[in-house]
Amino acid sequence: MEMTFAPGWTQQIDTGTDRERDDLLSYISDTYKSLYGYRPRGETSDMTIEDLRTQADSLQKDVLAGIELLKVLEARTRRNKADHRRAMKYYTNLKPRSNAMEIAMLDALDAA
């Protein structure tokens, strides 16, 4: 099974083998640190494989939600930059240019 660790990064989990528990613990530790900035604390020896799978799935959902949020924010930033470029081109090409900033400020006040 392949689980997403961070945007563009995945980690392989060997399900059904002796390594599955170690792989899940490693994934949980690394992903938790990636999301929250520190590794999780606590005793894991009493956790079952199902508990570890559930926790790993929950962390993966958080990672995927973060990736989607980053895509939305990047698209908004691209739109804002394009709007800014268009506005700057419009206002710097006004005649006479000496009052271009005044016109831009008045337009901004009218839009608000």
PyRosetta script that sets phi, psi and omega in degrees:
from pyrosetta import init, pose_from_sequence

init()
pose = pose_from_sequence("MEMTFAPGWTQQIDTGTDRERDDLLSYISDTYKSLYGYRPRGETSDMTIEDLRTQADSLQKDVLAGIELLKVLEARTRRNKADHRRAMKYYTNLKPRSNAMEIAMLDALDAA")
pose.set_psi(1, 141.2)
pose.set_omega(1, -179.8)
pose.set_phi(2, -113.7)
pose.set_psi(2, 128.7)
pose.set_omega(2, -178.1)
pose.set_phi(3, -120.7)
pose.set_psi(3, 143.4)
pose.set_omega(3, -179.0)
pose.set_phi(4, -80.7)
pose.set_psi(4, 127.5)
pose.set_omega(4, -177.9)
pose.set_phi(5, -97.5)
pose.set_psi(5, -39.4)
pose.set_omega(5, -179.6)
pose.set_phi(6, -162.7)
pose.set_psi(6, 169.6)
pose.set_omega(6, 179.5)
pose.set_phi(7, -54.6)
pose.set_psi(7, 118.3)
pose.set_omega(7, 179.3)
pose.set_phi(8, 84.8)
pose.set_psi(8, 0.3)
pose.set_omega(8, -177.5)
pose.set_phi(9, -123.9)
pose.set_psi(9, 135.7)
pose.set_omega(9, 176.1)
pose.set_phi(10, -130.4)
pose.set_psi(10, 163.0)
pose.set_omega(10, 177.0)
pose.set_phi(11, -131.3)
pose.set_psi(11, 135.9)
pose.set_omega(11, -179.7)
pose.set_phi(12, -84.6)
pose.set_psi(12, 130.6)
pose.set_omega(12, 176.1)
pose.set_phi(13, -113.5)
pose.set_psi(13, 118.9)
pose.set_omega(13, 178.4)
pose.set_phi(14, -81.8)
pose.set_psi(14, 94.6)
pose.set_omega(14, -178.6)
pose.set_phi(15, -77.4)
pose.set_psi(15, 147.3)
pose.set_omega(15, 177.4)
pose.set_phi(16, 76.4)
pose.set_psi(16, 10.2)
pose.set_omega(16, 179.1)
pose.set_phi(17, -120.7)
pose.set_psi(17, 176.1)
pose.set_omega(17, 178.1)
pose.set_phi(18, -68.4)
pose.set_psi(18, -23.0)
pose.set_omega(18, -178.4)
pose.set_phi(19, -80.3)
pose.set_psi(19, -11.3)
pose.set_omega(19, -174.2)
pose.set_phi(20, -57.5)
pose.set_psi(20, -44.9)
pose.set_omega(20, -179.1)
pose.set_phi(21, -60.6)
pose.set_psi(21, -46.6)
pose.set_omega(21, 179.3)
pose.set_phi(22, -64.7)
pose.set_psi(22, -41.1)
pose.set_omega(22, 178.8)
pose.set_phi(23, -62.6)
pose.set_psi(23, -43.9)
pose.set_omega(23, 179.5)
pose.set_phi(24, -64.6)
pose.set_psi(24, -43.9)
pose.set_omega(24, 178.7)
pose.set_phi(25, -62.1)
pose.set_psi(25, -40.2)
pose.set_omega(25, 177.5)
pose.set_phi(26, -64.5)
pose.set_psi(26, -45.2)
pose.set_omega(26, 179.0)
pose.set_phi(27, -60.9)
pose.set_psi(27, -46.4)
pose.set_omega(27, -179.1)
pose.set_phi(28, -61.3)
pose.set_psi(28, -45.7)
pose.set_omega(28, -178.8)
pose.set_phi(29, -63.5)
pose.set_psi(29, -47.8)
pose.set_omega(29, -178.0)
pose.set_phi(30, -66.9)
pose.set_psi(30, -43.3)
pose.set_omega(30, -178.3)
pose.set_phi(31, -68.4)
pose.set_psi(31, -41.4)
pose.set_omega(31, 178.3)
pose.set_phi(32, -59.8)
pose.set_psi(32, -43.7)
pose.set_omega(32, 179.0)
pose.set_phi(33, -64.8)
pose.set_psi(33, -39.2)
pose.set_omega(33, 178.5)
pose.set_phi(34, -62.8)
pose.set_psi(34, -39.5)
pose.set_omega(34, -177.3)
pose.set_phi(35, -79.8)
pose.set_psi(35, -42.8)
pose.set_omega(35, -168.4)
pose.set_phi(36, -114.6)
pose.set_psi(36, -6.8)
pose.set_omega(36, 175.0)
pose.set_phi(37, 90.9)
pose.set_psi(37, -4.7)
pose.set_omega(37, 177.2)
pose.set_phi(38, -149.3)
pose.set_psi(38, 158.2)
pose.set_omega(38, -178.9)
pose.set_phi(39, -81.0)
pose.set_psi(39, 147.8)
pose.set_omega(39, 180.0)
pose.set_phi(40, -68.2)
pose.set_psi(40, 146.2)
pose.set_omega(40, 177.5)
pose.set_phi(41, -107.3)
pose.set_psi(41, 157.9)
pose.set_omega(41, 175.8)
pose.set_phi(42, 129.0)
pose.set_psi(42, 165.1)
pose.set_omega(42, -178.8)
pose.set_phi(43, -84.6)
pose.set_psi(43, 129.3)
pose.set_omega(43, -179.2)
pose.set_phi(44, -113.2)
pose.set_psi(44, -2.4)
pose.set_omega(44, -175.2)
pose.set_phi(45, -66.7)
pose.set_psi(45, -26.8)
pose.set_omega(45, -179.5)
pose.set_phi(46, -90.4)
pose.set_psi(46, -0.1)
pose.set_omega(46, 178.8)
pose.set_phi(47, -80.8)
pose.set_psi(47, 137.3)
pose.set_omega(47, 177.5)
pose.set_phi(48, -83.2)
pose.set_psi(48, 168.9)
pose.set_omega(48, 176.8)
pose.set_phi(49, -60.3)
pose.set_psi(49, -39.0)
pose.set_omega(49, 179.1)
pose.set_phi(50, -63.7)
pose.set_psi(50, -41.0)
pose.set_omega(50, 176.6)
pose.set_phi(51, -60.6)
pose.set_psi(51, -44.2)
pose.set_omega(51, -180.0)
pose.set_phi(52, -65.7)
pose.set_psi(52, -41.2)
pose.set_omega(52, 177.5)
pose.set_phi(53, -61.7)
pose.set_psi(53, -42.6)
pose.set_omega(53, 179.9)
pose.set_phi(54, -62.4)
pose.set_psi(54, -44.7)
pose.set_omega(54, 179.6)
pose.set_phi(55, -66.2)
pose.set_psi(55, -40.7)
pose.set_omega(55, 178.5)
pose.set_phi(56, -64.0)
pose.set_psi(56, -42.1)
pose.set_omega(56, 177.8)
pose.set_phi(57, -62.2)
pose.set_psi(57, -41.1)
pose.set_omega(57, 179.0)
pose.set_phi(58, -62.7)
pose.set_psi(58, -43.8)
pose.set_omega(58, 178.2)
pose.set_phi(59, -65.4)
pose.set_psi(59, -39.2)
pose.set_omega(59, 178.6)
pose.set_phi(60, -63.5)
pose.set_psi(60, -38.9)
pose.set_omega(60, 176.9)
pose.set_phi(61, -61.8)
pose.set_psi(61, -40.1)
pose.set_omega(61, 177.1)
pose.set_phi(62, -63.4)
pose.set_psi(62, -41.6)
pose.set_omega(62, 178.7)
pose.set_phi(63, -63.2)
pose.set_psi(63, -46.6)
pose.set_omega(63, -178.4)
pose.set_phi(64, -64.9)
pose.set_psi(64, -37.7)
pose.set_omega(64, 176.5)
pose.set_phi(65, -64.2)
pose.set_psi(65, -39.9)
pose.set_omega(65, 177.1)
pose.set_phi(66, -64.2)
pose.set_psi(66, -38.4)
pose.set_omega(66, 178.2)
pose.set_phi(67, -63.5)
pose.set_psi(67, -43.9)
pose.set_omega(67, 178.5)
pose.set_phi(68, -63.1)
pose.set_psi(68, -41.0)
pose.set_omega(68, 177.9)
pose.set_phi(69, -62.3)
pose.set_psi(69, -42.3)
pose.set_omega(69, 177.5)
pose.set_phi(70, -60.9)
pose.set_psi(70, -38.8)
pose.set_omega(70, 178.5)
pose.set_phi(71, -63.9)
pose.set_psi(71, -42.3)
pose.set_omega(71, 179.1)
pose.set_phi(72, -63.8)
pose.set_psi(72, -44.8)
pose.set_omega(72, -179.6)
pose.set_phi(73, -65.5)
pose.set_psi(73, -38.5)
pose.set_omega(73, 177.8)
pose.set_phi(74, -64.9)
pose.set_psi(74, -40.6)
pose.set_omega(74, 178.8)
pose.set_phi(75, -64.6)
pose.set_psi(75, -41.0)
pose.set_omega(75, 178.8)
pose.set_phi(76, -64.5)
pose.set_psi(76, -41.3)
pose.set_omega(76, 178.8)
pose.set_phi(77, -63.1)
pose.set_psi(77, -42.0)
pose.set_omega(77, 177.8)
pose.set_phi(78, -61.5)
pose.set_psi(78, -43.3)
pose.set_omega(78, 178.4)
pose.set_phi(79, -63.3)
pose.set_psi(79, -43.4)
pose.set_omega(79, -179.7)
pose.set_phi(80, -62.8)
pose.set_psi(80, -41.7)
pose.set_omega(80, 178.8)
pose.set_phi(81, -64.9)
pose.set_psi(81, -40.6)
pose.set_omega(81, 178.6)
pose.set_phi(82, -65.4)
pose.set_psi(82, -42.1)
pose.set_omega(82, 177.1)
pose.set_phi(83, -61.3)
pose.set_psi(83, -42.3)
pose.set_omega(83, -179.9)
pose.set_phi(84, -63.8)
pose.set_psi(84, -43.8)
pose.set_omega(84, 178.7)
pose.set_phi(85, -61.4)
pose.set_psi(85, -43.8)
pose.set_omega(85, 179.1)
pose.set_phi(86, -63.1)
pose.set_psi(86, -43.3)
pose.set_omega(86, -179.6)
pose.set_phi(87, -64.8)
pose.set_psi(87, -43.3)
pose.set_omega(87, 179.8)
pose.set_phi(88, -63.4)
pose.set_psi(88, -40.1)
pose.set_omega(88, 178.8)
pose.set_phi(89, -64.0)
pose.set_psi(89, -42.5)
pose.set_omega(89, -179.8)
pose.set_phi(90, -63.2)
pose.set_psi(90, -51.3)
pose.set_omega(90, -173.9)
pose.set_phi(91, -72.5)
pose.set_psi(91, -29.8)
pose.set_omega(91, 178.7)
pose.set_phi(92, -79.0)
pose.set_psi(92, -13.6)
pose.set_omega(92, 177.9)
pose.set_phi(93, -98.0)
pose.set_psi(93, 5.0)
pose.set_omega(93, 178.4)
pose.set_phi(94, -70.0)
pose.set_psi(94, 150.8)
pose.set_omega(94, 176.0)
pose.set_phi(95, -113.7)
pose.set_psi(95, 133.6)
pose.set_omega(95, -14.7)
pose.set_phi(96, -73.7)
pose.set_psi(96, 152.5)
pose.set_omega(96, -175.4)
pose.set_phi(97, -77.5)
pose.set_psi(97, -11.7)
pose.set_omega(97, -175.4)
pose.set_phi(98, -66.2)
pose.set_psi(98, -24.2)
pose.set_omega(98, -179.5)
pose.set_phi(99, -116.0)
pose.set_psi(99, 23.9)
pose.set_omega(99, -178.1)
pose.set_phi(100, -62.8)
pose.set_psi(100, -40.8)
pose.set_omega(100, -179.6)
pose.set_phi(101, -68.5)
pose.set_psi(101, -35.7)
pose.set_omega(101, 177.4)
pose.set_phi(102, -62.8)
pose.set_psi(102, -43.5)
pose.set_omega(102, 178.3)
pose.set_phi(103, -64.8)
pose.set_psi(103, -40.4)
pose.set_omega(103, 178.6)
pose.set_phi(104, -63.1)
pose.set_psi(104, -41.5)
pose.set_omega(104, 179.6)
pose.set_phi(105, -66.2)
pose.set_psi(105, -41.8)
pose.set_omega(105, 178.5)
pose.set_phi(106, -63.8)
pose.set_psi(106, -41.4)
pose.set_omega(106, 176.8)
pose.set_phi(107, -62.2)
pose.set_psi(107, -39.8)
pose.set_omega(107, 179.1)
pose.set_phi(108, -65.7)
pose.set_psi(108, -39.1)
pose.set_omega(108, 178.0)
pose.set_phi(109, -67.6)
pose.set_psi(109, -37.6)
pose.set_omega(109, 177.6)
pose.set_phi(110, -65.5)
pose.set_psi(110, -35.6)
pose.set_omega(110, -179.1)
pose.set_phi(111, -72.0)
pose.set_psi(111, -27.5)
pose.set_omega(111, -177.2)
pose.set_phi(112, -79.9)
pose.dump_pdb("model.pdb")
